[in-house]
Amino acid sequence: MRTSDLAALAVRTLRRRPARTVLTLLGQVVAVLSMTLFLSIGEGLRGQLRREVQSVGPDLQVARPLPPLLLLPSPTLPESVAQALTVRQRELGIAQVTPVVTEIRQSADPTQSAVYYGLPARQGITALFPRARPEQGRLLRPDDEGQAVAVLGATAARQLGTGVGGTVRINRRARVRVIGVLKPLGSLTDTFTFLPLRSAQQALGTGPMISSVALRLQDPAQAERVAGLLRPHLHLEVSTRSEVLRAAGQVVRSADAVSLALSLVALLVGGLGVANTLLMTVHERQKEFAVMRAVGAGPGVVTRLVLLESALLAGTGWLVGAVLSGPGVWAVNLFTQRVAGLDGAALTPRLLMLSLAFSVLLGLLAGWWPARQAGRTAITRALGQP
């Protein structure tokens, strides 16, 4: 029997029981949609981080090794490290040394989370973020050093509901006056609150400690060489842009592993639904299979028929789930745009192919046992049933 004939028969069989078929497909669609949405967040963050690292000014970053799952270093580095690097600027071909203080304030409510970023006011925000432009007010200038002032990213200003002339509370002991709001950049920078270095150290209570030192080189192509020269002397982590991106990628991959595990659970539930449907169908069609066997169809034909039904359920479920993933990703991005001013999810061809492979594979595995049982149908016994 030709495969096309078996496929047509499989379609007719599934259409004979529309309610059961639709409910099974619904479980498969939910499973595929869950998997795609979970993993699309990792895809979106990966692309966002890549663009962020490429757009930031420094060629090298000097900091202590980051603990797992952290993207920004804590202020645990002595300021003397920046001073030592300033002394060796000409020798190493360093164009600019920028000490940085960073702190992330996390909250159960994403709109209340904040990223504080302190850097020397004399160098200004554009020293590390060349695309930064004021939409309201102005950027930092040298005489702001030590003053209780801040420049907000576009998303940070919207979340705080304030603008130029407003006040932002950093913590119980520190408040700052807003002197500027940046134009939206469509990146993580939109969530930052920029402070002069000394003001950040005072407000965050870090004392003379900094989080990292950003280095801009006269020749960015020499980043690997300069990093190799600095590591033995500083005994710190000296990272190039590509290494910072890889470290951020590891964080995203860790999140991907959790998302994939949750997705597989959803797919497993969908696969069990397929298996349950096919087992019931096989039980109800004993006589049908016996007649097929009696007129010359071998066990392999019956087995292939049930496997085709399983593949059709899995494939159709994937197709509908993939189509619905578009609006799902749009809804996720609508939320992340409101919260962080960026697209947090991305639907990529790689993600669609991965979900297709898992969906079809699990569908075939779910159909293997029912198909095996169908192929073993005993003709005389099945025909003798009432």
N, C-alpha and C positions, 0 to 999 in steps of 0.2 A: 504493500500500500504506500502510495507516494506521500511525502511529507506535507505537500499542499492539501491533499485530501484529509490527512489527519488534523491539520491546523483548522480546516473548515469545520470538521466534526467537533473539535475542541471548543470552537467559538459557539456552535449551536448548543453544545452541552451546557456551557456557562450561561447562555441566554435562557435556557429552560428554567433556571432557578434564579431569577433576577434579584430577589431580596437577599438571598444568601451571598450571591456574587457581589452585590453592591456593598454589603456590610464587610465582607472580606477585603474588598478594594479600599474601603474607607480606612480600615486598620493599616493597610499597606501605605496609603497616601499619608496618613498622620506620621508613620514611622519615617518615611522618606523626607517629609517636610521638616520633621524635628532634626534629623541628621543634617540636612542641608543648612538649616538656620544656625544650628550649633557651630558647625564648622565654618560657615560664612563669616562669623565674627572673627575667627582666627585669621582668615584670608584678608579681611578688611584691615585688621590691626597690623598685619605683616606689611601690607602695602603702605599704610599710613606711616609706620616706623621707618620704612625705607625712604620715603619722601622727606620725612623729618630730618633724618641723619644727613641726607644729601644736601638739604637746604641750610643746615646750621654751619656757621663759619669755621670753627676750629678744625685743624687737621689732626691734632692729637689731644687726648684727655688723660690727665694724670690723676689717679685716685686710688683709694684702698680697694681691694677686691670686693665686689658686690655680693651680698648674701643672695641665696636663691630667691627668685620671683620678685626682685627689686629692680627698678629701671633707673632710679636716680640715687647717687651715693649720699650717705648721711654726712653731716659736718663733723668729721673725726680727724681731719688732716691739719697738721700745724701750718700756719701761714708762712713759716720759714721755708717751706717747700717752694712756694711761689717766688720768694725772694732769691733762693738759690738758683732757680731757673732764670730769673731776670739777669743775674750776674753772668750766666753763660749764654745769653741771647746771641751775641755776635758769633761766638765760637760754633754754635750749633745751627746757625741760620734761622733763628726764631724771630719772626717779625713782631709778635705780640704775645704777652703773657697775661692771662685773665684769670684771677682767682674767683671762684664761684661758690656761693652758698645756696643749697637747695633743701627744701623740706616739703614733704607731701602731707597734707592734712586730709585724712579719710573720714568719711561719714556714711552712715547707712543711707542717707539721702544724697544721691549723686550731686544734686545742685548745691549742696553745702560743702562739698569737697573743694580743696584748693591746692595749688602748687605755687610755692613762694620761691622766687628766683632772684638772688642778690648778686650784683656784679658792680665793678667800679664805675661810679657815675661819670668820671672823666673819659672813660672809653665809650660809654653809652651802650644801649641795647643793640644797636646795629653792629657792634663789634662781633657779636655771636649770632645775631639774627638779622642778616643784611636786608631782608625783605620787610622788616618792621617799619611801618609808617603810621603817624598819628591820624586818627579820624577826628578826635576831639583833643584840645589842649596841646601838649608837647611831649617830647621824649625827655629822658634824664639828661642833665647837663652837669658840668663839674661842680658847680656850687651847691648841688643837691646832696653831695656826700655828707652823711651824718644827719640829714634832715628826715623828718617823719613824713616822707612822700612816697607815692607809688604810681606806676603806670600799669593799667589793667589791659589784659587781652580782651578781645571783643566778647567772648563767651563769659569770661569772668565778670565783666561789667554787667552783662545782661542778667546773670544769675544773682548777683549782689543787688541789682536794682539801683545802681548808682552811676554817676558820671563825674566829670570834672568838677572839683569843688566839694564833692562828697567825702565821707569818711568811711574807712574800712577798718574793722576790728580784726587784728591779727590774732590776738589772744587776750587774756585778762589784763595783761599789763601794757599792751601796746596797741595804739591806733595810728593810722597813717591817713594823710590827705591825698586824694586822687588828683594828679596834675595832668593826666593824659589817658586816653583810651585808644588802643591800636585798631587799625583797620582789620577786618577779618582776613585771616590767612588760610582758613580751611585746614588747619593743622593743630597739633596738641598745644602749640604756643598760644592759641586763643584762650586757653584756660589758665595761663600763667598770670601771677601778680609780680611785677618786676619792682625790685627795691634797690636803692644804693647799697653797696656792699656793707658799709659800717652800720647803716640803718637796719639791714637784715640781721646782722650779727647781734645787734642790741635787742631788736624786737623778738628774735627767736631764741635768745639766750645762749648763743653758741660761744661767746667770748672770742678769743683770737683764732678760733678754728674755722676751717673752710671745708667744703665738700669735695672740691676738685679744682684742678688747674687746667684751663683750656689754652692750647697753644696753636697759634696760626703761624705757619712756616712761610719763609720767603719763596721756597720752591715746594709746593705740596707733594710733588713726586718723590721727595726725599723722606716722606713720613715713616716708612718702614726702617730706613737707616737710622734716623734720629731716635726712633723708639728703641731700637736695638742698643744704641749708645746710652740711653737714659736708664734702662731697666736695671743694669748691674749696680749703678751708683745710687739710685733712689730706693731700690727694694720695694717698689710700688707697682701697681698695674698701669702700664702706659699703653693706651689703646688707640689704634687708628680708627678712621671712620668705619671701615669694613669690619673691624673687630667689635666696635660698639654695636653695629648692626647685627652681627652674629650673636652677641650676648643678648640683645633684645629679642632676637629670633628664638633663642633657647627658652626664654620666658613664654613666648607665644606658643612654642611647641609643647611646653608643659601644659598650657591651657588647652591646646588641641587634643592632647592625650585624654584629658578629662572629658572634653566634648565628644571625642570619638567613643569613649566607653559608654557615655550616656546614650549616644546615637545607636550604638550596637544593641543596647538593651531595648530601645524602641523598635529597632528592626527585628530583633528576636521575637518580640511580642507580635509584630506583624507576620513574621514567618510562622509562628504557632497558629495564627488565625488561618493562614493558607493551608497548613497541614491539617487542621481540624476540619476545614471545609472539604478538602480532598478525601479525607478518611470517611466522612459521612457520605460523600458522593460515591466512593468506591463501594461502600456497604450497600447503598441503595441500587447500584447498577450491576449487581452480580449477574443477573440474567442477561443483561445487555452484553457484558463481557463474554459470557458463556456462548451466546449466539455468535458473536464475532469469532470466537475460537472454533465453533462448530462449522462455520462456513469457510474456514481456512486461515484465519488470522493467527499468527503465532504469538507466543507470550511477549515477544519483543515489541510487537505492534501495539498491544494493549499498554505495555509499560511506557512506550513513547507517547501514546495518546495522553496519559495522565501527566507525564512530565511536561508535555506541551501546554496542558491546562495550567499547570503550576507556573510555567514560564510566562504565559499570557497574563495571569493574575499579577505576577511580580513586575513584568514590564509595563503593564497598563498603570499599575499603582505608582511606579517610578515616574512615568510620563506625566500623570496628573500632579504628583507631588512636586516634580521639577517645575511645571508651569506655575503652580501656586507659590513656589519659592521666590519668584520675582516680586510679587506684592509683599511677601513676608520680609524679604531683605529691604524693600522700600520702607516698610513700617519700622524695622530696626533702625535704619538710617535716619528716619524722621525723629526717633527718640534720641539717638546719639547726637544729631545735629542740635537738638534743643538743649541737651545736657552739656556736650563738650564742643559743639561747633564743628564737628567733622563726621564723615561717613564711617561708621564702625563695622560695617559688614560689606562683603563683596561676593558676588556670585560668579565664579570663574569656571572656565571649561574643565579645568582639572578637578574641581569640586563636583561638578555634574557627572564626570566620568567615574569618579570614585563612588559616588552614591549609586550610580547605575550598576557598577560591578558588584557592590555589596548586596544590592537589592536582588539582582538576578541570581547571584550565587546562593543567597539565603533562600530564595524562592525555589530553586532546584533542589537544595538540600531538604527543604520542607516537603517537597513532592516526592522525594526518593522512596520513602517507606510506603506511602499509599500506592505509588506506581509499582513497587515490588509486590505488594499484596494483590494488586489488580492482575499483574502478569501471572500470578500463581492460582488464579481462579480455576477451580475444578469444574469441568463442563457438566458432567452428570449430576453432581451435587447441586450446582447452581440452578440447573434446569428443573430439578426435582423440588425446589423450594416453592411454597404456595405463593 
